[in-house]
Amino acid sequence: MASSPTTPSSMFPRFLSFAYGVLIFSSFCHCRRLQDSLKGLTLDSVRDFLTREEDTIVFSLIERAKYPYNSPTYDPSYLHGKFSLVEIFVRETQAVQAKAGRYQNPEEIPFFPNNLPLSTLAPPYKFPQVLYPAAASVNVTKTIWTMYFNDLLSLFTTRGNDGNYALTAASDLVCLQALSRRIHYGRFVAEAKYRDAPQDYNPAIRAQDKDALMKLLTSESQEELVKRRVKKKAMVFGQDITLDENDTGDSNSNRTNYKVDPSIAYHLYGDWVIPLTKLVEVEYLLHRLD
Amino acid sequence: MASSPTTPSSMFPRFLSFAYGVLIFSSFCHCRRLQDSLKGLTLDSVRDFLTREEDTIVFSLIERAKYPYNSPTYDPSYLHGKFSLVEIFVRETQAVQAKAGRYQNPEEIPFFPNNLPLSTLAPPYKFPQVLYPAAASVNVTKTIWTMYFNDLLSLFTTRGNDGNYALTAASDLVCLQALSRRIHYGRFVAEAKYRDAPQDYNPAIRAQDKDALMKLLTSESQEELVKRRVKKKAMVFGQDITLDENDTGDSNSNRTNYKVDPSIAYHLYGDWVIPLTKLVEVEYLLHRLD
């Protein structure tokens, strides 16, 4: 029976009513999928991921510091002025990794996303879709790239040139990918925090209030703890290990020449890694109710 | 003036005499170059390289152990049965690295040397030619590849599949390259040892006596020291670092779950890395007087 022209439902043409129903149903399905995926995403699992990633970042810096700065790796004049060796190296290596399926995992974001090949080599695998789709595309790779090459690199490498440009570029890529994975994991951190207490975040999200969100996401004491732990990791992992029975990896020892200055690891986290992760968290949350 | 038919030099036709002169001159030049290069190659510098490479190998194992075994990475049936993902990944990544000049450095040897592109991206650099040319081509990459995938990998990874096949293959490649660099550095070790005391090695080389060379190159006490140090590195680098003041990275602590079982690092060195390095040393020395 056609709805009466006098009822409120008559304000809805039929196709809109149908579309609305599909929308509600699809949102319901999405929420179910999100709920299922989120069983694996907790504040504890997020903290474990970030803590383990600290080791990866410190290892990657120590491995890059095996080689001196090696400036020809970064000088476009060797390749007719357009691109540096490291940029071509990163583009081509990421293309190989894309074919092998690296960017099927939503934790991974390429530095140069244009014209990446399809993941034709990757055996099928269904990664859990944990992120809120409208917020998932937050991307600060350009900032990470600039920070790494313009600010960080010269702080923890020695001056000089040993000709190992390919090994240098490969080590740079490992550092960049580790930093990017950690910083963009801010999306997962924000999702876990939001799910834990949506009522705390909803007003600031609705008001699109970045400062209020940043305040909610900031814990200075927790950040200080992370910075001190990363510094300690640089001390423990970057020391020369000997079989001296008294040398048990004591990070308070003054005898050791560390392979990467531990205070640089501390400042890397304080000045860039933690602020950029929080920037990603804020940008993610701003779209969490879209 | 033509030499008299009665002098011994008449036994030498002129062109042979000339060729012999060129040969002596060229050998003299080669020796000079070798001597110059060898100023940087000492028993101490070789020992430092090997010790630092232990850190790289332990880091690489810990990083691979982040991911479970991930069997589809190694199963050719996903790619029509000929190659596994990891083999294609290694071939294509090494091609990118070859273009960037990785294999210009004589310390680096590719796993798949056929059809590698030229180093068209690499800024020019003249690596010191330290190795004796007739002996430099010793290559055990096939043995390392088989050992890594057939014997080692399942010992230090957990069972399971998390879909990170590209990250898995990239981590495998870092492990393989670190192991290969260490093992093939046996050529430099042998050169340094030979230069330090050629008279000790010449009789066994002339007799092509592998057993005698192996005996000359073996120091069980030194090998035990290396194995114990690598085990300690796996303990120190693979522990969970906390800010507990009493936790100073003490490798004697029983509280830690190490990311790679330290006894596996010990046996990796004892069963494969040290024996294969010595095999490379012996094969190198067998050609040291060619």
Boltz contact constraints between the chains, C-beta under 6 A:
constraints:
  - contact:
      token1: [A, 59]
      token2: [B, 59]
      max_distance: 6.0
  - contact:
      token1: [A, 72]
      token2: [B, 123]
      max_distance: 6.0
  - contact:
      token1: [A, 78]
      token2: [B, 123]
      max_distance: 6.0
  - contact:
      token1: [A, 85]
      token2: [B, 100]
      max_distance: 6.0
  - contact:
      token1: [A, 85]
      token2: [B, 121]
      max_distance: 6.0
  - contact:
      token1: [A, 88]
      token2: [B, 121]
      max_distance: 6.0
  - contact:
      token1: [A, 89]
      token2: [B, 100]
      max_distance: 6.0
  - contact:
      token1: [A, 92]
      token2: [B, 96]
      max_distance: 6.0
  - contact:
      token1: [A, 93]
      token2: [B, 96]
      max_distance: 6.0
  - contact:
      token1: [A, 96]
      token2: [B, 92]
      max_distance: 6.0
  - contact:
      token1: [A, 96]
      token2: [B, 93]
      max_distance: 6.0
  - contact:
      token1: [A, 97]
      token2: [B, 166]
      max_distance: 6.0
  - contact:
      token1: [A, 100]
      token2: [B, 85]
      max_distance: 6.0
  - contact:
      token1: [A, 100]
      token2: [B, 89]
      max_distance: 6.0
  - contact:
      token1: [A, 100]
      token2: [B, 166]
      max_distance: 6.0
  - contact:
      token1: [A, 100]
      token2: [B, 169]
      max_distance: 6.0
  - contact:
      token1: [A, 101]
      token2: [B, 165]
      max_distance: 6.0
  - contact:
      token1: [A, 101]
      token2: [B, 166]
      max_distance: 6.0
  - contact:
      token1: [A, 102]
      token2: [B, 166]
      max_distance: 6.0
  - contact:
      token1: [A, 121]
      token2: [B, 85]
      max_distance: 6.0
  - contact:
      token1: [A, 121]
      token2: [B, 88]
      max_distance: 6.0
  - contact:
      token1: [A, 122]
      token2: [B, 165]
      max_distance: 6.0
  - contact:
      token1: [A, 123]
      token2: [B, 72]
      max_distance: 6.0
  - contact:
      token1: [A, 123]
      token2: [B, 78]
      max_distance: 6.0
  - contact:
      token1: [A, 125]
      token2: [B, 163]
      max_distance: 6.0
  - contact:
      token1: [A, 127]
      token2: [B, 163]
      max_distance: 6.0
  - contact:
      token1: [A, 163]
      token2: [B, 125]
      max_distance: 6.0
  - contact:
      token1: [A, 163]
      token2: [B, 127]
      max_distance: 6.0
  - contact:
      token1: [A, 165]
      token2: [B, 101]
      max_distance: 6.0
  - contact:
      token1: [A, 165]
      token2: [B, 122]
      max_distance: 6.0
  - contact:
      token1: [A, 166]
      token2: [B, 97]
      max_distance: 6.0
  - contact:
      token1: [A, 166]
      token2: [B, 100]
      max_distance: 6.0
  - contact:
      token1: [A, 166]
      token2: [B, 101]
      max_distance: 6.0
  - contact:
      token1: [A, 166]
      token2: [B, 102]
      max_distance: 6.0
  - contact:
      token1: [A, 169]
      token2: [B, 100]
      max_distance: 6.0
  - contact:
      token1: [A, 228]
      token2: [B, 243]
      max_distance: 6.0
  - contact:
      token1: [A, 229]
      token2: [B, 243]
      max_distance: 6.0
  - contact:
      token1: [A, 232]
      token2: [B, 241]
      max_distance: 6.0
  - contact:
      token1: [A, 233]
      token2: [B, 241]
      max_distance: 6.0
  - contact:
      token1: [A, 236]
      token2: [B, 241]
      max_distance: 6.0
  - contact:
      token1: [A, 236]
      token2: [B, 249]
      max_distance: 6.0
  - contact:
      token1: [A, 237]
      token2: [B, 237]
      max_distance: 6.0
  - contact:
      token1: [A, 241]
      token2: [B, 232]
      max_distance: 6.0
  - contact:
      token1: [A, 241]
      token2: [B, 233]
      max_distance: 6.0
  - contact:
      token1: [A, 241]
      token2: [B, 236]
      max_distance: 6.0
  - contact:
      token1: [A, 243]
      token2: [B, 228]
      max_distance: 6.0
  - contact:
      token1: [A, 243]
      token2: [B, 229]
      max_distance: 6.0
  - contact:
      token1: [A, 248]
      token2: [B, 250]
      max_distance: 6.0
  - contact:
      token1: [A, 248]
      token2: [B, 251]
      max_distance: 6.0
  - contact:
      token1: [A, 249]
      token2: [B, 236]
      max_distance: 6.0
  - contact:
      token1: [A, 249]
      token2: [B, 249]
      max_distance: 6.0
  - contact:
      token1: [A, 249]
      token2: [B, 251]
      max_distance: 6.0
  - contact:
      token1: [A, 250]
      token2: [B, 248]
      max_distance: 6.0
  - contact:
      token1: [A, 251]
      token2: [B, 248]
      max_distance: 6.0
  - contact:
      token1: [A, 251]
      token2: [B, 249]
      max_distance: 6.0
